[in-house]
Amino acid sequence: MRDQLKPETGQPPAVPAQRRPPPGGADPNDGEESDGVAGQVAERLAYLDAATRRINSALDLASTLRNLCRVLVPALADGAVVHLREPLPNVERDPGCPTRLRIHHSHGTRLGRRSGAGPSTPVPPDGALCRAMLSRDPVEPAVIGTSTDARIRPLLRELYGSRTAGRLTAGTSVLALPLRGRKAVLGLLVLIRRPPKGAAGGVEEPGPTGPTEPVDGPALAAGPADPAGAGDPDGRGHGRFDPADTATASHLATQAGLAVDTALRYSREWEIADELQRSMLPTHLPQPHGVRLAHRYLPGERGAQVGGDWYDAVPLPGNRVALIVGDVMGHSLTSAAIMGQLRTSAQTLAALDLPPHEVLYHLDEQAQRLGREQHLATCVYAVYDPIANRVVLANAGHVPPVLVQPDGRADLLDLPSGAPIGVGGIDFSSVELPAPPGSALLLFTDGLVETRRRPISTGLELLRARLATSHRHSPEHLCQDALRILPPGDRGDDIALLAASFDGIPAEDVAHWYLQPRHETPGRARRLAAHTLRRWGLEHLTESTELMVSELVTNAVQHATRPVTLSMVRTSRLRCEVGDDSPLLPRRRRAAPDEERGRGLQIVARCADRWGATRLGAGKVVWFEQRLP
């Protein structure tokens, strides 16, 4: 059936008035009447079709309620108030009658504005309000000042207070319709029709013609005249609800209850996915020496499902750091879960100290095992070396990062784009670039540069130009400046940023040697370490450092088949690393009194402030750190 929404307002057409036969028998124009009735039925069905689609067109609660009120007023009623239970229920179970109701939206009426009222209304368990919401009997309208007054007045008093309920104009027609979800009563919809202008008890002055905003705090005072205040622009009022109107309203209330239920389920799923995603993202990044890091994560608008953007930083041997930003394609709870799996895999692969292109290759294999079609992701993986002042990057279908030079020039890095992770059969390439002290790197996801109204190429150029003119290269400032290119309004996609400011480590604070795996090598390592400490003015650490270096080099010589590496780096700490080509990690254990071996790591653990071992792609590194005064 074609869309019956009015193009100029987006509203459904007005409900046709029901035509009644004249008194005294048959209508001489009964053929015309039949045609007229058929036309009215067709118009009402068209209204129901358009209104139902409008009510179900949104997934968030606020839009659903706003759409509901707009299709009802003024097409079917002069005013509408939506009450939902407080707190909103878990829609997977039936919590029975609510104990409190809260006004979530009103349109065309002042009924929802009570003097001195709080944000919610208590619901007596044996009152008219509870009975109306739990009843399965057909809903019947009531008219103020008639025999049906006694049926509706107690409900209105419980909802709006005795003063407001007592001031309703005679002839006002009221419909109270429960909003039922799939497993729970979610609230109540109250519809108001004023008597026609000039009718007995009618009100000459119309009420407000526009919608009121959702009531989030104490309500405003009721107006001085008719508290039902119509939304009918000409002030005439619709008159009473007839059976056809009641059936139409009941159908729309049923649709609204299901739509509210869907919105609550969607909101809960969104919250779970958002919480899951945030729990899998790092709250604090490591701060290795020679580089400063900052990050931002901004979820998409509430109407958009949670995405799979992630960022990470992993310390590597040699004071290097791996910088990672990725984006799982799609928006769902599954995307967030896959993001967590890929992030964990990336951390594991980074700890092996593999080249960036090999990390992406193994991530691609992992994604294919998870499912090729549903688990595609883009990713940029970079490794920064503060000693060599170099950065190595590989890209898997991701937006290019921006490298800001010390002189302020900003460049979009022209990396081999590769294919997204999960496609399979694609070779990735690494690119090595200079990263002098004072430069900075910004990794980000496409939500930063691509919007509904702006193509990604325009967004990339805006970002590059913005960072080129910022003159502030601290990571926090880079994140702030990058986010300033976002246009106002809601975002359709989430955004992840990872900014790194490269400070480097001076060459005079680094010492590195290759040592042949011989019996005399531990002694030579002790002498090299002692000489370096004297050059750095750290003689007070000589004894402990010589002892730990000797133990680690001795262990490396026993297992190595290639030269052993010894590195010393001075920052705010003294860090020593010993590497060999054996993949076997040393294990700390308690040696028996008569054993000659097994005490090396005990000594390191007692003397060092921190120590550890990392398995690499070809061997391992054992390291320890000592604080400097």
Rosetta blueprint (number, residue, H / E / L):
1 M L
2 R L
3 D L
4 Q L
5 L L
6 K L
7 P L
8 E L
9 T L
10 G L
11 Q L
12 P L
13 P L
14 A L
15 V L
16 P L
17 A L
18 Q L
19 R L
20 R L
21 P L
22 P L
23 P L
24 G L
25 G L
26 A L
27 D L
28 P L
29 N L
30 D H
31 G H
32 E H
33 E H
34 S H
35 D H
36 G H
37 V H
38 A H
39 G H
40 Q H
41 V H
42 A H
43 E H
44 R H
45 L H
46 A H
47 Y H
48 L H
49 D H
50 A H
51 A H
52 T H
53 R H
54 R H
55 I H
56 N L
57 S L
58 A L
59 L L
60 D L
61 L H
62 A H
63 S H
64 T H
65 L H
66 R H
67 N H
68 L H
69 C H
70 R H
71 V H
72 L H
73 V L
74 P L
75 A L
76 L L
77 A L
78 D L
79 G E
80 A E
81 V E
82 V E
83 H E
84 L E
85 R E
86 E L
87 P L
88 L L
89 P L
90 N L
91 V L
92 E L
93 R L
94 D L
95 P L
96 G L
97 C L
98 P L
99 T L
100 R E
101 L E
102 R E
103 I E
104 H E
105 H E
106 S E
107 H E
108 G L
109 T L
110 R L
111 L L
112 G L
113 R L
114 R L
115 S L
116 G L
117 A L
118 G L
119 P L
120 S E
121 T E
122 P E
123 V L
124 P L
125 P L
126 D L
127 G L
128 A H
129 L H
130 C H
131 R H
132 A H
133 M H
134 L H
135 S L
136 R L
137 D L
138 P L
139 V L
140 E L
141 P L
142 A E
143 V E
144 I L
145 G L
146 T L
147 S L
148 T L
149 D H
150 A H
151 R H
152 I H
153 R H
154 P H
155 L H
156 L H
157 R H
158 E H
159 L H
160 Y H
161 G L
162 S H
163 R H
164 T H
165 A H
166 G H
167 R L
168 L L
169 T L
170 A L
171 G L
172 T L
173 S E
174 V E
175 L E
176 A E
177 L E
178 P E
179 L E
180 R E
181 G L
182 R L
183 K L
184 A L
185 V E
186 L E
187 G E
188 L E
189 L E
190 V E
191 L E
192 I E
193 R E
194 R L
195 P L
196 P L
197 K L
198 G L
199 A L
200 A L
201 G L
202 G L
203 V L
204 E L
205 E L
206 P L
207 G L
208 P L
209 T L
210 G L
211 P E
212 T E
213 E L
214 P L
215 V L
216 D L
217 G L
218 P L
219 A L
220 L L
221 A L
222 A L
223 G L
224 P L
225 A L
226 D L
227 P L
228 A L
229 G L
230 A L
231 G L
232 D L
233 P L
234 D L
235 G L
236 R L
237 G L
238 H L
239 G L
240 R L
241 F L
242 D L
243 P H
244 A H
245 D H
246 T H
247 A H
248 T H
249 A H
250 S H
251 H H
252 L H
253 A H
254 T H
255 Q H
256 A H
257 G H
258 L H
259 A H
260 V H
261 D H
262 T H
263 A H
264 L H
265 R H
266 Y H
267 S H
268 R H
269 E H
270 W H
271 E H
272 I H
273 A H
274 D H
275 E H
276 L H
277 Q H
278 R H
279 S H
280 M H
281 L L
282 P L
283 T L
284 H L
285 L L
286 P L
287 Q L
288 P L
289 H L
290 G L
291 V E
292 R E
293 L E
294 A E
295 H E
296 R E
297 Y E
298 L E
299 P L
300 G L
301 E L
302 R L
303 G L
304 A L
305 Q L
306 V L
307 G L
308 G E
309 D E
310 W E
311 Y E
312 D E
313 A E
314 V E
315 P E
316 L L
317 P H
318 G H
319 N H
320 R L
321 V E
322 A E
323 L E
324 I E
325 V E
326 G E
327 D E
328 V E
329 M L
330 G L
331 H L
332 S L
333 L H
334 T H
335 S H
336 A H
337 A H
338 I H
339 M H
340 G H
341 Q H
342 L H
343 R H
344 T H
345 S H
346 A H
347 Q H
348 T H
349 L H
350 A H
351 A H
352 L L
353 D L
354 L L
355 P L
356 P H
357 H H
358 E H
359 V H
360 L H
361 Y H
362 H H
363 L H
364 D H
365 E H
366 Q H
367 A H
368 Q H
369 R H
370 L H
371 G L
372 R L
373 E L
374 Q L
375 H L
376 L L
377 A E
378 T E
379 C E
380 V E
381 Y E
382 A E
383 V E
384 Y E
385 D E
386 P L
387 I L
388 A L
389 N L
390 R E
391 V E
392 V E
393 L E
394 A E
395 N E
396 A E
397 G L
398 H L
399 V L
400 P L
401 P L
402 V E
403 L E
404 V E
405 Q L
406 P L
407 D L
408 G L
409 R L
410 A E
411 D E
412 L E
413 L L
414 D L
415 L L
416 P L
417 S L
418 G L
419 A L
420 P L
421 I E
422 G L
423 V L
424 G L
425 G L
426 I L
427 D L
428 F L
429 S L
430 S E
431 V E
432 E E
433 L E
434 P E
435 A L
436 P L
437 P L
438 G L
439 S L
440 A E
441 L E
442 L E
443 L E
444 F E
445 T L
446 D H
447 G H
448 L H
449 V L
450 E L
451 T L
452 R L
453 R L
454 R L
455 P L
456 I H
457 S H
458 T H
459 G H
460 L H
461 E H
462 L H
463 L H
464 R H
465 A H
466 R H
467 L H
468 A H
469 T L
470 S L
471 H L
472 R L
473 H L
474 S L
475 P H
476 E H
477 H H
478 L H
479 C H
480 Q H
481 D H
482 A H
483 L H
484 R L
485 I L
486 L L
487 P L
488 P L
489 G L
490 D L
491 R L
492 G L
493 D L
494 D L
495 I E
496 A E
497 L E
498 L E
499 A E
500 A E
501 S E
502 F E
503 D L
504 G L
505 I L
506 P L
507 A H
508 E H
509 D H
510 V E
511 A E
512 H E
513 W E
514 Y E
515 L E
516 Q L
517 P L
518 R L
519 H L
520 E L
521 T H
522 P H
523 G H
524 R H
525 A H
526 R H
527 R H
528 L H
529 A H
530 A H
531 H H
532 T H
533 L H
534 R H
535 R H
536 W L
537 G L
538 L L
539 E H
540 H H
541 L H
542 T H
543 E H
544 S H
545 T H
546 E H
547 L H
548 M H
549 V H
550 S H
551 E H
552 L H
553 V H
554 T H
555 N H
556 A H
557 V H
558 Q H
559 H H
560 A L
561 T L
562 R L
563 P L
564 V E
565 T E
566 L E
567 S E
568 M E
569 V E
570 R E
571 T L
572 S L
573 R E
574 L E
575 R E
576 C E
577 E E
578 V E
579 G E
580 D E
581 D L
582 S L
583 P L
584 L L
585 L L
586 P L
587 R L
588 R L
589 R L
590 R L
591 A L
592 A L
593 P L
594 D L
595 E L
596 E L
597 R L
598 G L
599 R L
600 G H
601 L H
602 Q H
603 I H
604 V H
605 A H
606 R H
607 C H
608 A L
609 D L
610 R E
611 W E
612 G E
613 A E
614 T E
615 R E
616 L E
617 G L
618 A L
619 G E
620 K E
621 V E
622 V E
623 W E
624 F E
625 E E
626 Q E
627 R E
628 L L
629 P L
